[in-house]
């Protein structure tokens, strides 16, 4: 069939009218208020549970939370039974574009298209497990494909957490992720974007921001060594170079997080004023004081070390047991020094959706349940720059809510088995 210009206008009008009719039908009335009722509700800031627990939700936001809330006319009451209502979990160190196996070969053997589909599946696994907000710390060679995943989640095309994404991490030539171990003549691509000077770092950050990055992830240290109880690691950027990155991020209203396992790189990062020091196996007294004074968050990532200890690959993880013990002792020193913490698991090299184990390990290594929950939720929201909208059950905050059996202040392991997950006022899981 052929169409004249007038026919096309009529068809376009009909299609537009049809679309409008569907939209109008979908928004034909106000959203019904919802009251969640349960045996308990977690007061994160106060470190206590209240009984019973209720949350009034209108649209995507929390209107009221406490032991008893108002019940507006027409409100739907959802009784979840003997569970604890709490904010959705936060993980500030994830890798949606990685899965268990040899990491560097994933860039070589898997296309970006295939990895993006797997990242979408990883995002779904994480949110179904109760993680409603995450920071993705580098796509490991997939450039800014994480931006597409973030945007698809935001548009409602796929399920997943709220995301802050960095595109690739930034690295020096021959650095932490630069295809070390492969034949250089094969010119195997790095899993990161190269920058060797302060000017190059700024240039890469601007390119990544153009591609949609929310922040910059920088590799600050390289290979780690633990010999006779002495930890050492080489730094990649000096304080001046990191300061240029932090200044560029602040200019654009973003932030910098660094992969950094020890000194002197950690001191350079703290002096420069980065937002987080991730891993942090070894921090000097001077670095810890700076982190306390500047409120730079340490993100321990114990779960990935435990996984590598249980599943060593090509030599990776062969020393993990000793490193975990060393890190656990350093973790106690960091707590004593008043270093602020956030919770990040480094999930990706181990299965997505299982990273509540990080919360367990931080308790196992000496932090109280209440402090771990505050680190994960209140501090995690600060790391994501969403502290005024997520991480607590407060009026005006997004309705990102999970329900767990028992009381997480008494048994942190209950975080691994949420029976109810709501994100943005939408129920994703109800068992």
Beta strands, then each sheet from edge to edge (+ up, - down):
strand 1: 34-38
strand 2: 40-43
strand 3: 48-50
strand 4: 53-58
strand 5: 61-66
strand 6: 76-79
strand 7: 83-87
strand 8: 89-94
strand 9: 131-136
strand 10: 162-165
strand 11: 169-171
strand 12: 192-194
strand 13: 216-219
strand 14: 221-227
strand 15: 230-235
strand 16: 256-260
strand 17: 276-279
strand 18: 297-299
strand 19: 401-405
strand 20: 418-423
strand 21: 426-430
sheet 1: 5+ 4- 1+ 6+
sheet 2: 3+ 2- 7- 19+ 20- 21+
sheet 3: 8+ 9+ 10+
sheet 4: 11+ 12+
sheet 5: 13+ 16+ 17+ 18+
sheet 6: 14+ 15-
end
